[in-house]
Amino acid sequence: MLRIKELEFLVPDYLKNSELLFVCVLDIEGQVFFAGKQFLKLFEPNGADIFEKNFRETLHKGNKFDLNDFLLQVSERPNHRTQIELIHGNLLIKWEFSVLRNEEGDFSGILAVGHKVSDTFPQLPVVPNLENIDMQSDIFVQLNAAWEITHLNSKAIEFFERRPSELMGKTIWQVYPDQTFYKHALEFKKAKESKTLRVFEEFNASNGRHYKIYVYPKALGIDLIFKDITVVQKLSEDFKMVNLTLQAVLDFSDENIFIISKDLRIFGFNNKAQSLTKFVFGKSLKKGDKFLGFLMSDMDEFFLKHVEDIFKGISFSFDQEILLDKGGQKIWYNHKFFPLKDLEGQVRGFLYSCKDIHEEKIGQEKLIKQNKLMREVLYNQSSTLRSPLSSILGLLELIDKDQLDKENRKYFSYLKPLAQELDQVIRNNSKQISDLD
């Protein structure tokens, strides 16, 4: 047990009588064995009525640091003065801790001298939620104020590829494997100086892994958490490649394609759709635009009538003329609506495509007219030829072949089969016309 009288003798008078400085002497457990006037005020409302309190009782809970560990480190450096800023109530106090010795040079306690930095409530350092740390997969490292490693888990040992004895007490700068660690050092220092959480992502060339790094500042150092996001990064890269492939497929399509979300906003389109909207509406198409604002005239009525059916999973495909300008020009388009479903079969949006089929449609209509005209011609010809041919066949039956000489009988034998063959051709043409109808 430290002697109070001895401590009062060891503490200089200018410190004991100071009206500005916070002065106390502690043991390595934080127990207070001497306190100046200003320091006693930190215990208010009890104040000076209670002596031999613990230093940690004056601390705001936002400090979140191990007082015992800190005081032990101070005691192990008898010739070193350690500075730290701590929150006490609504005060931010900058402390200087050093070993106090008696005349024989023996340890007598830890002298703490502090001065007020701010009367306003300072920004508290963020502390990691240990429940969110997976010790089986996350790299977890604790550093003290001198950037020395004070604690690390098994994943951190694997990461540094060294034995624990080669890591503990070493500065993070000495053991970090990445050659580009200077980038990380800037983030670490920013976190420490600003007392705010820093989060960034980096690729580690040493092991070929992607990490999301969380830097938590503490009153006495920082905590580092490295979460391996290689799989997520790979999925992200694969997703980007799929998007690029999908976009390439869309752009090579001969259709104008729009991809619409469930809130009827455009979140994808191809180059042809961009050109079409520029031509029809005179403005550029952007992701997030409302689909109804880019729906061509004569289509809004159909869409609003069937939008619920589309979100129920029903597809639509049809041809319709669209009025493109005030001059009355109408163009034939083929319109398609395809619901887009997720892996669970839920409709998350739809794909709308339209294709200019005007020339094709005009060609089809022209072909239909030509075919109709041809059928009429064939029908008329068949009707016109059948009547006289029937008369010819009847007359051939009336001719008496016995009254014909040998040469005329030969010509007659040629005439009747030819007339019958012509009659069969006319009959076949008539049947084909009937089948087309």
PANU-634616 format. One record per atom (N, C-alpha, C, O, CB): x, y, z. Coordinates in steps of 0.02 Angstrom, whole numbers, plus 50000, padded with zeros to 5 digits. Glycine has a CB too. Layout:
<pts>
XYZ
...
</pts>
This chain:
<pts>
500434994050000
500005000050000
500445006250000
500915006750040
499525000050062
500305010849956
500685017049952
500525021650011
499955022050033
500555020649885
501025025050036
500925029650091
500735036550065
501085039350023
501555030050135
500185039150091
499935045450066
500405051150082
500525055450040
499245046950095
500685051250143
501155056450162
501755056550117
501995061850096
501375055550236
502005050550101
502595050050057
502425052749988
502835056249957
502835042750051
501825051249964
501625053649897
501565061249896
501775064449848
500955050449877
501275064049948
501205071349951
501895074749950
501965080149923
500815073450014
502385071449980
503065074149980
503385073649910
503765077949890
503485070550031
503215068149874
503525067049808
503215071449754
503545073049704
503455059749789
502595073349763
502265077549712
502475084849722
502415087449777
501485076949715
502735088149670
502955095149676
502385099649698
501795098549682
503235097649610
502555104849736
502055109349763
501655112849708
501055113849715
502385114549808
501995114749654
501645118549601
501095114149570
500615116849542
502135120949546
501165107649574
500645103249548
500085102449600
499495102649583
500935096349530
500285101649662
499775100649714
499325106649721
498725105949735
500115099249781
499605112649712
499225118849723
498925121849660
498635127249662
499655123849757
499005118449603
498785121249539
498025121749535
497655117149555
499045116949480
497795127449511
497075128549500
496865126649429
496275126649413
496895135849514
497355124949386
497215123549315
497325116249297
496995113549252
497645127949271
497795113149332
497985106349313
497605101149353
497435102249412
498735105249321
497475095449321
497175089749353
497755085049373
498115082749329
496645086049307
497835083849437
498415079949461
498165074249505
497735075149548
498915084549499
498465068249495
498325062649539
498895057649535
499295057749488
497655059249520
498935053249585
499425047849585
499025041349592
498585040749635
499945048549644
499175036449549
498805030249545
499275024249555
499885024749546
498445029649479
498975018649574
499365012449569
499185009249502
498795012049464
499215007549630
499465003349488
499355000349422
498644997749413
498454995649359
499864994649410
498244997749467
497544995849462
497105001849450
496505001149440
497334992249526
497395007949451
496995013949441
496735017049505
496365021949503
496425012549397
496915014049563
496685016749627
497015023549640
497615024249630
496835011749684
496635028449663
496885035149674
497155035649746
496785034449795
496325040549661
497805037449752
498095038149819
498305045349834
498505046949889
498705033549825
498255049549785
498345056749796
497955060249742
497955058149684
499105058749795
497625065749760
497225069449712
497275076849725
497215079149782
496495067149714
497395080749671
497385087949676
496675090649677
496195086849668
497775091149618
496595097149689
495935100249696
495515099349632
494935097449635
496005107649712
495835100749575
495455100449513
495235093249497
494685092049472
495865103249455
495675088449512
495505081449497
494925079149539
494495075349516
496115076949508
494895081349603
494345079249646
493675081649620
493155078549633
494465081949716
493675087049583
493045089649555
492745084949504
492145085249489
493155096549524
493165080549475
492915075849425
492455070649457
492075067249422
493495072349391
492485070049525
492055065249560
491395068349581
490985065049613
492425062449620
491285074649564
490665077949585
490075073949559
490105070949506
490635085249559
489505073849597
489335078249654
489665076149720
489645080049768
488595078349664
489965070249725
490265068049788
490885072149804
491015073849862
490445060649785
491275073849752
491855078049760
492335075649812
492505069749815
491635084949776
492565080249855
493095078749903
492845074649961
493255072450002
493395085149929
492205073449966
491955069550023
492175062250018
492185058650068
491195069950026
492345060149958
492555053149948
493275053149924
493445056349874
492085049449898
493695049549958
494395049049939
494515041849916
494055037749916
494875050949998
495105040349896
495305033649874
494785030649826
494535025049836
495395029049934
494635034349774
494215031849721
494665029049666
495275029649668
493745037549693
494345025849616
494735023249559
494685028149501
494165031149489
494465016149537
495245028849466
495295033649411
494755032349358
494495037149328
495985033249379
494585025949347
494105024449294
493405026949309
492995027649263
494075016949283
493265028549373
492605031049390
492485038049362
491915040249357
492515031149465
493015041549345
492935048249317
492855048049241
492675053049210
493535052549335
492985042249211
492985041849138
492285041149109
491855037849137
493415035949116
492195044349052
491575043449014
491605036548982
492135034248961
491485049048961
491025033248977
491005026548949
491215026348875
491385021048848
490305023648956
491205032248843
491405032448773
492145031348762
492355030348705
491205038948744
492565031548815
493285030548805
493455023548781
493875022648737
493655031948870
493115018548810
493185011648787
493925009548780
494135007648725
492835010748721
494295009848833
494975007248830
495145003848896
494825005148947
495485012848814
495644999548895
495834995648953
496314999648997
496905000348980
496164988848932
496065002349053
496475006549097
497055002449128
497615004949131
496045009649152
496904996449150
497424992349181
498004990949134
498584991449152
497124985749206
497824989149072
498344987749022
498754994049009
499364993649001
498024985148957
498414999749005
498765005948992
499255007649049
499835009349036
498255011748983
499025007149111
499455008849168
500035003949174
500585005749195
499045008849233
499914997749156
500444992749157
500994994549106
501584993949120
500174985649142
500784996949047
501264998948997
501665005049021
502265005549008
500915000548930
501325009649055
501675015549081
502205013449132
502765016049133
501175020649112
502015008849176
502475006649229
503085002949200
503625002949231
502125002149278
503004999849143
503554996249112
504035000849075
504554998649050
503284991049064
503865007349072
504305012249040
504455017849090
504175023249083
503985015148974
504865016649138
504975021549192
505255028149169
505175033249203
505435018549243
505595028349112
505895034549089
505505037749032
505745042248997
506615033249066
504905035449023
504505037648966
503865041148991
503575038949040
504315031748919
503665046348957
503045049848973
502535048548918
502665049848859
503165057548982
501965045948937
501445044048889
500875049048890
500585050348943
501185036948903
500715051848833
500175056748828
499555053448797
499605049248753
500395062848786
498975055548821
498355052748795
497785057648811
497805061048863
498205045748826
497295058048767
496705062148779
496135057748802
495995052548771
496505066148714
495805059648856
495265055648884
494665060148898
494735066148909
495485052048949
494075057148897
493455060748908
493235059548980
493185053849003
492905058548857
493105065049015
492855064849084
492225069049087
492265075249085
493405067349135
491645065849092
491025069649090
490965073249024
490945070048971
490995074749148
490925079949025
490895083948964
491565087148948
491605091648906
490355089248969
492085084948981
492755087948971
493195083148932
493175077148940
493075089649038
493605086148889
494135082448855
494795084748887
494975090648882
494125083648777
495135080148919
495755081748955
496345078048924
496305072048910
495695079949031
496875081748913
497485078748887
497935077248946
498135081748983
497845083448835
498105070748955
498485068349012
499205066648991
499345064948934
498145062349043
499645067249042
500325064749035
500465060149094
500455062249152
500865070649031
500585053749079
500695048749131
501445047049133
501765046049082
500275042349118
501715046549195
502415044749204
502505041149271
502085041649315
502875050949200
503055037449277
503195033749339
503455038649392
503895042649378
503705028049326
503175038049453
503395042149510
503845037849554
503655032449575
502775044949550
504455040349569
504935036549609
505095040249674
505055046349678
505575035149569
505285036249724
505505039349787
506245040949783
506565040149730
505355034649848
506525043249839
507235045249839
507695039449825
508245040449798
507415048449905
507495033449843
507915027549830
507835024949758
508175020249738
507735021949879
507385028049720
507285025949650
506775020449643
506705017549589
507935023749621
506425018849697
505925013549693
505265016249666
505115022249672
505815010349762
504875011749636
504215013549609
503755015549666
503675011849715
503915007749569
503455021549660
502995023949711
502285025049684
501825026449723
503255030349740
502205024549619
501545025449590
501605028449520
502155029149493
501115030049634
501035030149492
501025033149425
500725040149432
500165040949455
500605028849375
501115045149412
500895052149416
500535053949351
500785052849296
501505056849427
499925056749359
499525058849302
499395066249308
499115068649358
498855054849297
499595070049257
499495077249256
499125078949191
499355077149136
500175081149261
498565082449197
498175083949138
497935091049136
497895094449187
497595079349133
497765093449076
497465100049068
496875099549021
496855095348976
497985105149042
496395103949031
495785103848992
495925105948920
496255110948908
495255108349023
495665102048873
495735103648802
495095106948777
495125111748738
495875097248761
494515104448799
493885107048774
493335106148827
493335101348865
493675103548708
492865111148828
492285110748872
491695107248837
491215105248870
492085117648895
491745106648772
491205103648734
491295096148732
491855093548738
491165106548663
490735092648724
490765085448721
491115083248657
490865084748603
490055082248725
491685080048662
492065078248602
491755072248565
491345068648592
492775076648621
491975071448503
491755065848463
492065059448491
492675058848497
491935066748388
491645054648507
491895048548539
492175043848486
491895043248431
491335045048579
492715040348502
492975035448454
492495029648447
492175027448495
493665032948477
492455027048386
492015021348372
492365014948393
492965014148379
491815021148297
492005010548425
492305004248446
491974998548406
491384998948390
492225003048522
492364993448391
492074987948351
491584983848392
491684982848452
492634983548324
491074981448359
490604976948391
490884969848383
490884967048328
489884977548359
491124967048438
491454960548435
490984955048410
491214949948385
491714958648503
490324956148417
489854951048393
489874950648317
489684945548288
489154952648417
490084956048284
490114956148211
490774953648184
490874953448123
489984963148185
491224951648228
491884949148207
491864941548207
491734938548259
492454951948252
492014938548150
492044931348145
492774929348155
493184930048109
491774928748076
492944926848214
493634925148229
493894919348188
494494918148185
493694923548303
493434915648155
493654910148113
493854912348043
494224908848008
493104905048108
493614918248022
493764920547954
494044927547951
494414929147904
493144920147912
493884931848000
494124938747999
494804939348031
494974935748078
493624943348035
495204944048005
495854945548035
495744951148086
495464956448070
496384947747980
495954949948148
495844954748202
496514956348236
496854951848260
495324951948254
496684962848236
497314965048265
497184971148309
496814975648290
497844966748209
497504971348367
497464977148411
498154980248418
498654976848428
497194975048481
498174986948411
498804990648415
498754995648473
498224998148489
498954994348349
499324996948505
499335002048557
499505008748527
499545009548466
499845000248612
499605013748570
499725020548546
500365021148506
500445025848467
499735025348603
500835016448517
501475016548481
501455012248419
501975010648390
502035014348527
500855010148397
500755006048337
501024998948345
501154995548296
501085009348277
501114996948408
501374990248421
500794985348429
500274987048456
501824990248484
500894979248406
500384974048410
500334971548481
500814969148510
500534968248361
499724972048509
499614969648578
499164963448579
499154959748628
499294975248620
498804962348525
498374956448522
498224954948449
498164959448408
497714957448563
498164948448432
497964946448365
497694939348368
497874935548412
498554946948315
497244937648321
496954930948321
497334926448272
497814928548241
496204931248302
497104920248267
497464915248226
497464917148152
497954915748117
497144908348235
496914920248128
496894922248057
497404927748043
497694928047989
496194924748038
497524932048093
498034937348084
498734934248081
499154936548043
497994942448142
498844929048121
499494925548119
499614922548050
500164922948023
499534920148174
499094919448021
499144916747953
499284922347903
499684921547857
498504912947934
498944927947912
499014933547866
499734936247865
500014937547812
498524939247884
500034937047925
500714939747929
501244934547915
501824936147903
500824942747998
501044928047916
501504922547901
502124922547946
502684921647923
501714922847828
501994923748011
502534923648060
502274920448124
501674919748135
502794930948075
502754918348166
502564915648231
502324921248277
502544926948270
503154911848263
501874919548324
501624924748371
502184928548406
502134934548416
501174921648422
502714925048424
503274928248460
503624933448416
503944937948441
503774923048483
503564932648350
503874937348304
503414943248288
503614947948253
504074933848240
502804943048314
502314948248299
502164952648360
502124958748354
501674945148274
502074949548418
501894953348478
502434958348496
503024956648501
501774948548536
502224964648506
502684969948524
503014973348465
503334978548473
503214967148567
502934970548405
503204973648345
502704978848318
502104978048327
503364968448290
502964984048286
502504988948256
502204985948193
502494981748160
502874995548240
501604988248179
501254985748119
501654987148056
501604983448007
500564989048114
502064992548057
502454994247998
503014989147985
503234988247928
502775001248006
503234985748037
503774980948029
503554974248000
503944970847967
504094979748096
502924972548011
502714965747993
502214965447936
502064960047910
502434962348053
501944971247916
501414971147865
501704968647799
502224971047777
501104978147856
501364963747766
501664960547707
501584964447641
501964963247594
501364953947698
501094968847638
500954972147574
501454977747561
501594981847604
500234974947574
501724977747500
502224982847482
501914989847476
502264994847479
502554981047416
501254990047468
500904996547463
500594998447529
500075001847531
500364996247408
500894996447584
500594997647649
500555005047666
500155007047709
501004994047702
500945009147633
500915016347648
500215019147637
500015023947671
501425020147605
499845016247590
499145018447579
498725016847641
498305020847662
498845014947517
498845011047670
498475009147730
498675013547789
498265015447830
498585001747746
499315015047793
499565019047849
499215025847852
499085028347907
500325020047843
499075028747795
498725035147793
498025034447823
497805038747861
498675037747722
497685028947807
497015027747834
497045026547909
496625029047947
496685021747799
497555022747931
497625021448003
497725027948042
497415028948094
498205016648016
498155032248015
498305038548049
497705043248049
497585046748098
498905041948017
497335043347994
496745047547991
496235045348044
495925049548077
496425047247921
496155038748051
495685036248101
495895038248171
495485040248213
495625028648096
496545037748184
496795039348250
496735046748265
496545048648321
497525037148256
496885050948216
496865058148227
496155060848230
496005065348270
497255061748172
495715058148189
495025060748186
494555057248235
493995059548247
494745059948116
494795051648264
494385047548310
493745045348276
493215044848309
494235051548373
493785043948213
493205041548175
493375035048139
493955033848121
492965046848124
492875031048129
492965024748094
493155025948021
492865030247987
492315020448097
493655022147997
493855022447927
493735015547896
493905010447927
494605024647919
493445015347837
493315009047802
493555009847730
493385014647697
492555007147805
493945005047707
494185005247638
494314998147614
494344993447654
494825009547631
494374997347549
494504990747519
495174990747485
495394995747456
493944988847469
495514984947488
496174984347457
496284977247433
496004972447460
496724986347507
496684976747381
496904970247356
497604969047383
498054973147374
496894969947278
497704963247416
498354961547445
498734957247395
498544951547381
498284957947513
499274960147368
499644956547316
500014950447344
500174945847306
500144961247284
500144950347409
500524944747438
500144938247435
500434932947422
500704946347510
499494938447448
499104932247448
498544932247396
498164927447391
498804931047517
498494937647357
497994937847304
497284938347328
496824936047294
498064931947261
497164941147388
496504941647416
496274948947420
496674953547426
496484938447486
495614949847416
495304956447424
495044957047496
494744952347522
494724957647373
495174962847527
494954963847596
494574970347603
494724975347569
495554963747644
494064970247647
493754976447669
494024977647739
493934973547784
492964975947669
494344983447749
494714984747810
494344990047852
494184995447827
495424987147794
494224988347915
493904992847962
494424995148013
494764991048044
493294989347998
494495001648021
494985004548068
494595008048123
494295013248112
495475009448031
494615005148184
494255007948241
494745011448287
495175008148316
493875002348280
494705018048295
495155021548341
494945020448413
494355020048429
495165029048325
495435020148456
495305019448528
495705024848564
496125028248535
495505012348554
495565025548628
495955030448667
496685028448670
497125032648678
495665031048738
496815021948664
497495019448668
497645015048609
497725008948616
497605015648734
497685017948549
497855014048490
497265013148444
496805017248443
498115007348510
497275007848404
496735006348357
496624998848353
497064994848368
496905009248287
496024997048332
495854990048316
495774989448241
495464993748209
495204987748354
496044984048213
496004982848141
495614976448129
495734971348160
496704982448109
495144976748083
494764970848063
494804970347987
494604974947951
494014971248088
495054964747962
495104963447890
494584958047873
494644952347896
495834961147870
494094959847833
493594954947811
493754952947739
493804957147695
492864957847816
493834946447728
494004943847662
493384944347617
492884940947630
494254936547666
493424948547566
492854949447520
493034947047450
492754949347400
492644956847518
493514942347446
493734939947380
493154936947341
493074938247282
494284934747388
492744932847375
492174929647342
491684934947318
491434934647262
491824924647388
491544939747361
491084945247343
491364949247284
490994951047238
490954949847404
492014950547287
492344954347234
492304950447168
492174953347115
493074955747251
492404943847173
492364939647112
491664939747084
491564940247024
492584932447128
491164939247129
490474939547106
490324946247074
489964946747024
489984938247164
490594951547104
490494958247077
490794958847007
490494961746962
490804963547123
491404956046999
491724956246933
491334952046883
491254954046825
492454953646938
491094946146906
490694941946861
490054945546841
489834945146784
490524935146895
489754949046890
489134952646876
489254958246825
488854959346780
488834955646940
489824961646833
490004966846784
490094963846715
489874966746665
490644970546806
490414957846711
490524954646647
489854952546616
489754953346556
490974948546655
489404949946658
488734948146633
488374954246607
488054953946554
488324944746689
488424959846643
488114966046621
488394968346554
488024970546510
488204971546673
489064967846547
489384969846485
489154965346427
489014967646372
490144969646491
489114958746442
488884954046391
488164955446372
487984955546313
488964946746416
487744956446423
487034957946411
486964964246370
486564964546323
486654958646477
487354969446387
487314975746351
487534974846278
487234977746233
487744981146384
488054970646268
488284969346199
487734965846159
487624967446101
488934965046200
487404960946191
486854957346157
486294962146140
486014961946085
486594951646201
486124966546188
485584971346176
485754976046119
485324977646077
485444975346240
486384978346118
486574983146067
486614980045998
486544983645948
487244986246085
486724973445994
486744970145929
486054968145905
485964965945848
487194964045932
485554968845948
484874967145929
484604972145878
484794978045879
484424966745991
484154969845835
483844974445786
483204977345814
482814980545778
483704970745720
483074976345879
482484979045912
482664984645960
483234984945985
482104973445949
482194989145972
482274994346023
482064991246090
481474989546099
481845000846006
482524990546137
482394986846199
482434991346259
482914995146268
482884980946206
481924990946301
481894994546365
481794989446421
481384984846414
481314999946365
482164990146475
482074985746534
481774990046589
482064995146609
482754982446556
481204988046615
480804992246660
480744988846728
480614982846732
480114993546631
480844992746782
480774990146850
480034990146870
479604992546833
481184994446900
479904987446929
479204986846951
478894993546966
478274994146966
479174982347012
479304998646980
479035005346992
478985009346927
478925015446928
479455009047043
479025005746870
478945008646803
479485013746787
479345018946756
478255011846797
480095012346809
480665016446790
481145012446747
481215006346755
481035019146854
481455015846700
481905012546653
482585011546686
482905016346707
481985016746587
482815005246692
483475004046720
483945000546671
484484998446690
483414999946783
483724999946608
484154997146557
483864998446488
483254998646480
484264989646568
484304999246438
484085000446369
484674999446323
485254999446346
483775007546360
484544998446259
485094997846211
485165004146169
484775008846176
484974991746165
485655004146126
485805010146086
485225011946040
485085017846028
486435009046045
484895006746013
484335008145968
483755011646004
483435016145977
484075001545936
483635009646067
483115012946106
483295020246119
482875024646118
482995009246172
483935021446132
484175028246143
484065032546081
483825038246086
484925028246163
484225029746023
484135033445960
483395034645945
483215040045921
484455029645901
482985029645959
482265030345946
481965035945988
481595040145962
481895023745960
482115036046053
481835041146097
482095048146078
481735053146085
481995039546170
482715048346055
482995054746033
482605057345973
482465063345968
483745054046016
482435052745927
482075054645866
481345056445881
481095061445856
482105048845815
481015052345923
480305053245935
480165058945985
479725063045974
479995046845961
480555059046040
480425063746094
480915069646097
480795074446133
480435060146161
481455069146059
481935074646057
482345075446120
482605080846133
481575080946044
482415070146160
482825070546220
483165063846233
482945058646209
482395072646281
483705064146272
484095058146286
483765053946339
483415056446384
484805060046308
483865047446333
483595042646381
484105041446436
484695040346422
483405036046346
483885041546499
484325040346555
484035035046601
483425034346607
484455046946594
484475031346634
484245026446683
483885030146740
484125035246765
484835022146710
483325027346760
482925030446812
482345034646785
481905036646823
483355034846855
482335035846718
481785039546689
481135035546695
481145029346696
481925041246615
480575039146698
479925035746701
479745033046632
479785036646582
479375040646726
479545026646630
479405023346567
478815026546531
478825027146469
479255016046579
478305028746568
477715031646536
477885038046498
477535039846451
477175033146588
478435041346518
478625047446483
478935046046416
479025050646375
479105051346525
479115039646402
479425037846338
479005032646301
479255029146257
480135035246349
478375032146319
477925027546285
477615030946225
477305036146231
477375024946333
477715027946166
477485031146104
476725031646102
476375027646133
477735027246043
476485036746066
475765037846061
475415031646035
475705027645998
475615043946016
474795030946054
474375025146036
474565018846074
474245013646065
474425023845961
475085019146117
475285013346156
475085014046230
475025009046265
476025012246150
474995020246253
474855021246324
474205017946345
474155015246400
474825028646339
473695018146302
473055015146319
473125007646328
472855004746375
472535016646265
473485004346281
473574997146286
473964995346349
473774990846386
473944994346224
474514999046362
474944997446419
474564998146485
474594993646527
475565001846419
474225003646494
473875004846556
473314999646567
473134998046623
473575011946558
473054997046513
472524992046517
472804985246539
472474981346573
472164991346450
473424983846517
473704977046528
474304976846576
474604971546585
473914974146462
474474982546608
475064982646650
475004977646708
475494974446727
475174989646677
474404976946736
474314972246791
474414965046767
474694960946803
473624973046822
474184963646706
474274956946678
475024955446667
475254949846677
473894956246612
475384960546645
476114959646634
476454957846699
476874953346701
476424966046603
476274961346754
476594959946819
476324953446850
476594951146900
476464965746867
475804950546819
475584943946840
475954938446802
475874932546817
474824943246829
476374940546753
476784935646717
476544934146647
476774929346616
476814929446755
476074938046620
475794936846553
476194940846502
476334946746511
475044938746550
476374937546446
476744940746392
476254943046338
475724940246329
477274935946362
476454948346302
476054950946247
476514952246187
477074954646194
475684957446268
476254950646128
476614952046066
476094953646012
475644949546000
477074946146044
476164959345979
475674961345928
475974966745884
476484969845901
475014963845962
475654967845826
475864973045779
475364978845783
474764977845789
475894970245706
475634984945781
475204990745783
475544996645750
476144997645755
475014992445856
475135000645715
475395006745685
475465012145739
475035012945782
474935009245628
476025015745736
476155021045785
476235027745749
476595028245699
476795019445826
475885032745774
475955039445747
476585042645775
476635043745835
475325043745763
477075044145731
477725046545754
477785054145754
478185056845792
478265043645712
477405057745713
477475064945712
476795068145697
476305064745682
477985067145659
476785074845704
476165078545693
475945078545621
475375080345606
476245085545718
476395076645576
476225076545505
475785070745486
475555070245429
476845076345463
475665066345534
475205060745521
475555054445497
475225049745476
474705062845470
476225054245499
476585048345477
476485042745527
476615043545587
477335049945467
476265037045503
476185031145544
476655025645522
476735024345462
475455028845543
476955022445571
477435017145558
477205010845593
476995011045651
478155019245581
477255005345558
477084998945589
477654996545634
478234996545613
476934993645534
477484994645696
477974991745743
477694985245771
477094984445781
478124996745801
478154980645783
477984974645822
478154976145895
478714978145910
478354968245795
477674975245940
477764976746011
477754970346051
477344965946040
477204981646036
478214969946099
478254964046143
478334966346216
478724970946230
478834959446122
477984963046261
478064964046333
478214957346365
477804952746362
477414967346364
478804956746396
479004950446429
479124951746503
479554955746520
479644947546396
478764948546548
478894949246620
479584946546637
479804941546609
478354945446662
479934949846683
480594947746707
480514944946778
480274948446822
481114953646706
480724938646787
480624935346851
481284933846884
481794932746851
480224928946842
481284933746952
481884931846989
481904924246997
481484920646970
481904935347058
482394921747035
482484914447043
481884911247078
481764905247069
483114913047081
481514915147118
480934912547153
480304913047111
479764911047133
480834916147218
480364915647049
479784916147005
479374922447015
478844923146986
479354910347015
479624927047056
479264933347068
479424938347012
480004939146993
479454936347137
478914941646985
479014946646933
479314952946963
479024955947008
478344948246897
479914954846938
480264960746964
480254966546915
480484972046932
480974958946980
479994965446856
479974970646805
479764967446739
479494961946738
480654974246799
479894970946684
479734968046619
480194971046566
480494976346575
478994969246602
480224967546510
480604969946452
480104971946398
479654968146380
481094964446425
480194977946373
479784980346318
480224981246257
480734984646261
479404986946336
480024978346201
480404979246140
479924981046083
479354978646081
480804972746121
480154985346040
479774987045980
480234987045920
480804989245924
479424994045989
479984984645865
480394983945804
480014986845745
479424985545735
480564976545791
480364990845707
480084993845647
479974988445594
480454985645568
480544999545619
479334986845580
479174981745530
478774984845473
478404981445437
478784975845562
478864991545464
478444994945415
478554992245345
478074990545310
478595002545417
479184991745323
479324989245255
479084982145248
478804980245196
480074989745240
479204978145300
478984971145298
478224970745295
477944966645258
479234967445360
477884975145334
477154975045334
476884977345267
476404974445241
476894979545390
477174982545239
476954985045174
477064979745121
476644978745077
477324991545154
477634976245125
477774970845077
477274965245083
477064962445033
478484968145088
477084963545144
476594958245154
475914960245126
475584956245093
476524956645229
475724966445138
475074968745112
475074968745035
474584967045003
474914975745139
475654970845007
475704970844933
475664963844906
475344962644855
476374974144911
475984959144940
475964952144918
475264949344924
475044945444881
476454947844960
474904951244977
474214948844985
473774951344928
473354947644902
473924951145053
473864957744908
473474960544853
473644957044787
473204955544747
473604968044846
474294955744777
474494952244716
474204945244712
473974942944660
475264951944711
474224941744769
473944934944770
473194934944758
472924930644724
474104931544838
472864940044786
472144940444776
471974941644702
471514938644674
471844946044819
472364946144672
472264947544601
472394941444558
472024940044510
472704953344578
472914937744575
473084931744537
472534926544543
472364923244494
473754928944561
472264925744602
471714920944611
471104922844569
470774918644539
471524920444685
470974929444568
470404931744527
470524930344453
470064928244417
470284939244538
471154931544430
471304930244360
471234922944343
470924921144293
472014932644343
471514918644386
471474911444374
470754908944375
470554904744336
471894907644426
470364911844423
469664909744428
469284911644365
468894907844337
469334912744490
469404917944343
469044920244283
469254916144222
468824914244181
469194927744270
469904914844216
470134910944159
469854903944160
469644901244108
470904910644159
469844901044220
469574894144225
468844894044205
468624889544169
469664891444296
468454898944230
467744899244213
467634900544139
467184897644108
467394904644254
468054905044111
467974906844040
468154900943994
467814899943944
468414912844023
468664897244011
468894891743968
468464885543975
468384881743928
469614890043984
468184884544034
467834878144046
467204877444002
467054872043978
467634877644120
466844882943991
466224882443952
466334880343879
466024875443857
465864889143952
466784883743839
466894881443771
467234874643767
467104870743721
467314886443733
467654873143817
467994866643815
467494861043827
467554855643797
468554866343869
467004862243869
466484857143881
466084855943816
465894850243801
466004859343937
465964861243778
465604860643713
466024856543664
465764852343628
465444867543683
466674857843663
467124854243617
467114846843633
467074842543589
467844857043620
467164845243699
467164838143719
466504834843701
466494828943682
467304837543796
465944838543706
465294835743688
465254834343613
464984829243593
464734840443709
465504838943573
465484838043500
465924832243479
465764828543432
465714844443466
466474831343512
466924825743495
466584819043506
466724814143472
467574826043536
466134818843556
465774812743569
465254811243514
465054805443503
465424813143637
465024816443480
464504815643428
464784813543360
464414811043317
464114822043421
465404814543350
465704812943284
465734805343276
465934801643321
466434816043278
465514803043215
465534795843198
466204794343166
466344796443110
464944793943149
466614790643204
467294789143180
467294784643119
467774784443081
467704785943235
466724780643109
466704776043052
466644779742986
466814777042933
466124771143059
466394785842989
466314789642927
466954793442907
466984796542855
465744794442934
467444793042951
468084796442937
468544791842900
468554785742912
468414798943003
468934794742856
469434790542822
470014789242870
470034791742926
469694794042757
470464785342846
471004783142889
471414788942916
471594788942975
471464778342851
471574793842875
472004799442897
471634803942947
471934806042997
472234803742836
470974805442934
470594809642980
470484806143048
470444809243101
469924811542949
470414799243043
470334795343105
470954796143149
470904796243210
470204787843089
471544796643117
472164797443155
472184804243189
472374804743247
472784796643109
471984809443155
471974816143186
471464816543243
471584819743294
471804821443133
470894813043233
470384813043285
470644809843350
470484812043405
469754809343261
471034804543341
471304801043401
471784805543440
471864804543500
471674794643379
472084810543409
472524815443444
472104820943478
472274823143533
473024818643393
471584822943446
471204828643469
470854827443536
470894831643581
470684830543417
470514821843544
470114820543605
470544820143668
470364823243718
469734814043597
471114816543668
471524816443729
471794823243748
471844824843808
472114811643721
471964827443699
472224834043714
471694838343747
471834842143794
472484837543650
471084837743722
470534841543752
470394839243823
470254843343867
469894840843710
470434832743835
470334830043902
470894832343950
470774833744009
470294822343899
471494832643924
472074834843966
471984842143986
472114844044043
472744833943928
471764846243937
471644853343953
471094854044005
471144858344049
471464857143889
470574849843999
470034850044048
470284848344118
470064851244167
469474845244027
470754843644123
471024841644189
471454847344219
471424848444280
471454835344182
471834850844177
472224856544201
471774861944230
471924864644283
472654859444145
471234863444196
470774868544220
470454866444287
470384870544333
470224869844167
470274859944292
469984857444354
470484858044413
470294860044468
469764849944345
471114856344400
471634856844453
471734864044476
471804865344536
472314853944427
471744868644430
471824875744447
471244878044490
471334881844539
471874880044384
470664875944473
470064877844511
470104875244583
469924878644630
469424875344477
470354868944589
470404865844657
470924869644699
470804870844759
470604858344651
471494871544669
472004875244706
471754882044729
471904884244784
472634876044663
471374885344687
471084891844707
470614891044765
470604895144811
470714895144647
470204885544763
469744884244817
470104882744882
469884884944935
469284878444799
470664879144878
471064877744938
471364884044968
471394884645029
471634872744922
471594888744927
471874895044952
471334899044988
471484902345039
472174899244895
470734898944963
470194902744994
469994899645061
469544902145094
469584903144946
</pts>
